[in-house]
């Protein structure tokens, strides 16, 4: 939870962790700004100078945080003692943004330690969440009710990000495999609902940006398997774009086994599969084909951003949306769809659990 959002974490940083580095950076800035123009060194001895309360605190922090640390900090030699600190920072501009540089190194070291202790699935989760798309949802601002997640959706969003399974979840799914978080978002018919939710948002974006569309709705999984037609065809007034949406889970056991733990191959393989299925037909019609691949943890393929940029470029007057807003909307839609899949899987598993032990709800 304390890792940066772009490192796959949630961005929570305790003030107790930041405070020592903020104090050191503040003292460095004070030395550089005040000591060259002050006569304090002429009025007191070095021993008296070091005996000042804030210098004693600085000396203690330097010894505790930097002198014995194995982290490769910037200016580590100058942070090893009060003498070196004073000599370096009194006539230098190195104090500029020192706190940010120190925290960057400290957090990178923490991320490396977390990954070193993580399991294969935990490493895959961190890698798949370490991108700007996934990070955007943590900094969202609910300007409209459509941008707000419900309490249930937010609860699962946090659980899915941290790997903490909901306490009400049974141990096994109704399909008799272990009910993990990754299984929750990939099992059952709610996957099709999540797919259609994303499709609906893209069609709505096109409508708001004066782009005509033609949809091929998927009502059942049999439709998705049998139909060789793309999900959405966009008519922006020039080149016609055929697209097909897919949502993949790079941390599922199947993908991790196929890709040998390399989560970056998941999206690539999903794109290749969609190209193999639809590209030839699109070319025969004189259209282009673009696979729109989403990962359950939030990452979107670059082609999704290209499509959103096409929408934004088609804006007339002030009636359109920014690319960032549309991307955030898709992230919220994806998070909502994941939560629906999870609730559906948990409910089915709870019912199956009751049936297996002979418990049934009383009839009214």
C-alpha positions in Angstrom: 0.0 0.0 0.0 2.9 2.3 0.6 4.5 1.9 -2.8 4.0 4.7 -5.4 0.9 4.2 -7.6 3.1 4.0 -10.7 5.1 1.1 -9.0 1.9 -0.9 -8.5 1.0 0.4 -5.0 -1.6 2.7 -3.6 0.6 5.7 -2.8 0.0 5.9 1.0 3.1 7.3 2.6 3.3 7.6 6.4 4.4 11.0 7.6 6.8 9.3 10.1 8.7 7.9 7.2 8.9 11.3 5.3 9.6 13.5 8.3 13.4 12.7 8.8 14.2 13.3 5.2 12.1 16.5 5.1 14.0 17.8 8.2 17.3 17.1 6.6 16.3 18.7 3.3 15.0 21.8 5.2 18.3 22.1 7.1 20.3 21.8 3.9 18.2 24.6 2.3 18.7 26.7 5.4 22.4 26.2 5.4 22.7 27.2 1.8 20.5 30.2 2.2 21.6 31.7 5.5 25.0 30.6 6.6 27.0 32.4 3.9 25.5 35.7 5.1 25.4 35.0 8.8 28.1 35.7 11.5 27.0 32.8 13.7 30.2 30.9 13.0 32.2 33.9 14.1 30.2 34.3 17.3 30.2 30.7 18.5 32.7 27.9 18.4 32.1 24.7 16.4 31.3 22.8 19.6 28.7 25.5 20.5 27.4 25.4 17.0 26.9 21.6 17.1 25.3 21.9 20.6 22.3 23.9 19.2 19.1 21.8 19.6 18.3 21.6 15.9 21.9 20.6 15.1 21.8 17.8 17.7 18.6 16.5 16.0 20.2 16.8 12.6 23.3 14.9 13.8 21.1 12.1 15.2 19.1 11.7 12.0 22.2 11.7 9.8 23.6 8.8 11.9 20.4 6.8 12.1 19.1 7.3 8.5 22.2 7.7 6.3 25.5 6.8 7.9 24.6 3.2 8.5 22.3 2.8 5.5 23.0 0.5 2.6 20.9 2.6 0.2 22.8 4.4 -2.5 21.6 7.9 -1.6 22.5 11.1 -3.5 25.3 13.0 -1.6 25.7 10.0 0.8 29.2 11.1 1.8 27.9 14.6 2.6 25.1 13.1 4.7 27.3 10.8 6.8 28.2 13.4 9.5 27.4 16.9 10.6 30.8 18.1 9.6 30.5 16.9 6.0 26.9 18.1 5.8 27.9 21.6 6.9 30.9 21.9 4.6 29.0 20.7 1.6 25.6 22.4 1.9 26.7 25.8 3.1 28.0 26.9 -0.4 26.0 24.7 -2.8 22.8 24.6 -4.7 22.5 20.8 -4.1 19.8 21.4 -1.5 17.4 22.1 -4.3 14.7 19.4 -4.3 16.8 17.3 -2.0 13.8 15.8 -0.2 12.2 14.6 -3.4 15.5 13.0 -4.5 16.0 11.3 -1.1 12.4 10.0 -1.0 12.7 8.7 -4.6 15.7 6.6 -3.7 14.2 5.4 -0.4 10.9 4.3 -2.1 12.8 2.6 -4.9 14.7 0.6 -2.3 11.5 -0.3 -0.5 9.9 -1.4 -3.8 13.0 -3.6 -4.6 12.7 -5.3 -1.1 9.0 -5.9 -1.6 9.6 -7.5 -5.0 12.4 -9.6 -3.6 10.1 -11.2 -1.0 7.0 -11.4 -3.3 5.6 -14.6 -4.7 5.2 -15.1 -8.5 1.6 -13.9 -8.4 2.5 -10.9 -6.3 5.3 -9.9 -8.6 3.0 -10.2 -11.6 0.4 -8.1 -9.8 2.9 -5.3 -9.1 4.3 -5.4 -12.6 0.8 -5.3 -14.2 -0.3 -2.4 -12.0 2.9 -0.3 -12.5 1.5 2.0 -15.2 -0.2 5.4 -15.5 -3.6 4.0 -16.5 -3.9 1.9 -13.3 -2.5 4.7 -11.1 -5.0 7.3 -12.4 -8.0 5.8 -10.5 -6.4 6.5 -7.2 -6.2 10.2 -7.9 -9.6 10.5 -9.5 -11.9 13.4 -8.5 -15.6 12.7 -8.6 -16.7 15.6 -10.7 -19.9 13.8 -11.6 -21.8 10.9 -10.1 -20.7 8.7 -13.0 -17.1 9.2 -11.9 -17.8 7.9 -8.4 -17.4 4.2 -7.3 -19.9 2.7 -4.9 -18.6 1.6 -1.5 -18.8 -2.1 -2.6 -16.8 -1.4 -5.7 -14.2 0.6 -3.9 -13.8 -2.1 -1.3 -13.1 -4.7 -4.0 -10.8 -2.2 -5.9 -8.6 -2.0 -2.8 -8.8 -5.7 -2.2 -7.8 -6.5 -5.7 -4.9 -4.0 -5.6 -3.5 -5.3 -2.4 -4.2 -9.0 -2.9 -6.3 -9.2 0.2 -9.2 -11.6 -0.5 -12.6 -10.4 0.9 -13.4 -12.2 4.2 -16.8 -13.4 3.0 -15.3 -15.3 0.1 -15.5 -19.1 0.3 -12.3 -21.1 -0.1 -13.5 -22.8 -3.4 -15.5 -21.6 -6.4 -18.6 -23.3 -7.6 -16.5 -24.6 -10.5 -14.4 -26.5 -7.8 -11.2 -24.5 -8.1 -9.6 -22.3 -5.5 -11.4 -19.0 -5.3 -8.6 -16.5 -5.6 -8.9 -12.8 -6.5 -7.7 -13.5 -10.0 -10.3 -16.3 -10.4 -13.1 -14.0 -9.2 -12.6 -11.5 -12.1 -12.4 -14.2 -14.8 -15.1 -16.8 -13.8 -18.7 -16.7 -14.8 -21.1 -14.9 -17.1 -20.4 -11.5 -15.5 -17.3 -11.2 -17.7 -19.6 -10.5 -20.7 -21.4 -7.8 -18.7 -18.0 -6.1 -18.1 -17.2 -6.4 -21.8 -20.5 -4.8 -22.7 -20.1 -2.0 -20.2 -16.7 -1.0 -21.8 -18.3 -1.3 -25.2 -21.2 1.0 -24.2 -18.8 3.6 -22.8 -16.8 3.7 -26.1 -19.9 4.0 -28.1 -21.1 6.9 -25.8 -17.7 8.7 -26.3 -18.1 8.3 -30.1 -21.6 9.8 -29.9 -20.4 12.8 -27.9 -17.6 13.4 -30.4 -19.8 13.2 -33.5 -18.5 9.8 -34.6 -21.0 7.4 -36.1 -20.9 3.8 -34.9 -22.3 0.3 -35.7 -22.4 -2.3 -32.9 -22.5 -6.0 -32.8 -23.8 -6.8 -29.3 -22.7 -9.9 -27.5 -25.7 -11.4 -25.6 -24.2 -14.7 -24.7 -20.7 -16.4 -24.7 -21.9 -18.4 -27.7 -22.4 -15.2 -29.6 -18.8 -14.1 -28.8 -17.4 -17.5 -29.9 -19.4 -17.9 -33.1 -19.6 -14.4 -34.6 -16.7 -13.2 -36.7 -17.8 -9.6 -36.7 -16.1 -6.9 -34.7 -17.7 -5.3 -31.6 -17.8 -1.7 -32.9 -17.2 -0.1 -36.2 -16.4 3.6 -36.0 -17.2 6.0 -38.9 -15.3 9.3 -38.1 -15.8 10.7 -41.6 -12.5 9.3 -43.1 -10.9 5.9 -42.6 -13.3 3.4 -41.1 -12.1 1.7 -37.9 -13.2 -1.8 -36.9 -12.5 -2.7 -33.3 -13.0 -5.6 -31.0 -12.8 -5.5 -27.2 -11.2 -8.0 -24.9 -10.3 -8.0 -21.2 -7.5 -10.3 -20.0 -6.0 -11.1 -16.6 -2.2 -11.3 -16.9 -1.9 -12.6 -13.3 -4.2 -15.7 -13.9 -2.5 -19.1 -13.5 -3.0 -19.9 -17.2 -1.3 -16.7 -18.5 1.5 -16.9 -16.0 2.2 -20.5 -17.0 2.1 -19.7 -20.8 4.3 -16.5 -20.4 6.6 -17.9 -17.7 5.8 -15.0 -15.4 6.3 -12.3 -18.0 3.0 -10.2 -17.8 4.0 -8.0 -20.7 3.4 -10.8 -23.1 -0.3 -11.2 -22.2 -1.5 -8.1 -24.0 0.7 -8.8 -27.0 -0.7 -12.3 -27.4 -4.3 -11.0 -27.0 -3.7 -8.5 -29.7 -2.2 -11.1 -32.0 -5.2 -13.4 -31.4 -7.7 -10.6 -32.3 -5.6 -9.7 -35.4 -5.7 -13.3 -36.6 -9.4 -13.4 -36.1 -10.6 -10.1 -37.6 -7.8 -8.4 -39.6 -8.3 -10.3 -42.9 -12.1 -9.6 -43.0 -11.5 -5.9 -42.2 -9.0 -5.6 -45.1 -11.5 -7.3 -47.4 -14.0 -4.5 -46.6 -11.4 -1.8 -47.1 -11.4 -1.0 -43.3 -8.7 -0.9 -40.7 -8.8 -3.2 -37.6 -7.7 -2.3 -34.1 -7.9 -4.7 -31.1 -8.8 -2.9 -27.9 -7.1 -4.9 -25.1 -7.7 -4.1 -21.4 -6.1 -5.8 -18.5 -8.1 -6.5 -15.4 -5.6 -4.5 -13.3 -6.2 -1.4 -15.4 -3.5 -1.3 -18.1 -4.8 -0.4 -21.5 -3.1 -1.1 -24.8 -1.8 1.9 -26.7 -4.4 1.4 -29.4 -7.1 2.4 -26.9 -5.4 5.7 -26.3 -5.1 6.2 -30.0 -8.8 5.7 -30.4 -9.6 8.2 -27.6 -7.3 10.7 -29.3 -9.2 10.2 -32.5 -12.4 11.0 -30.6 -10.9 14.1 -29.0 -9.7 15.4 -32.4 -13.2 15.1 -33.7 -14.6 17.5 -31.1 -16.7 20.4 -32.4 -16.8 23.4 -30.1 -16.8 22.7 -26.4 -19.0 19.6 -26.4 -16.3 16.9 -26.1 -14.2 15.2 -23.5 -10.4 15.2 -22.9 -8.5 12.0 -23.5 -7.6 11.8 -19.8 -11.2 12.0 -18.7 -12.3 9.3 -21.1 -9.4 7.1 -20.0 -10.4 7.6 -16.3 -14.0 6.8 -17.2 -12.9 3.5 -18.7 -10.8 2.7 -15.6 -13.8 3.3 -13.4 -16.0 1.2 -15.7 -13.4 -1.6 -15.6 -13.2 -1.4 -11.8 -17.0 -1.6 -11.5 -17.0 -4.6 -13.9 -14.4 -6.4 -11.9 -16.4 -5.8 -8.7 -19.5 -7.2 -10.3 -17.6 -10.3 -11.5 -16.3 -10.8 -8.0 -19.6 -10.4 -6.3 -21.2 -12.8 -8.8 -18.4 -15.4 -8.2 -18.7 -15.1 -4.4 -22.5 -15.4 -4.5 -22.3 -18.6 -6.7 -19.6 -20.1 -4.5 -21.6 -19.4 -1.2 -24.7 -21.0 -2.7 -22.6 -24.0 -3.9 -21.0 -24.3 -0.4 -24.5 -24.4 1.2 -25.7 -27.0 -1.3 -22.7 -29.2 -0.7 -23.3 -29.3 3.1 -27.1 -29.7 2.7 -28.1 -26.2 3.9 -30.9 -24.5 2.1 -32.6 -21.2 2.8 -36.2 -21.7 4.2 -38.9 -21.1 1.7 -41.3 -18.2 2.3 
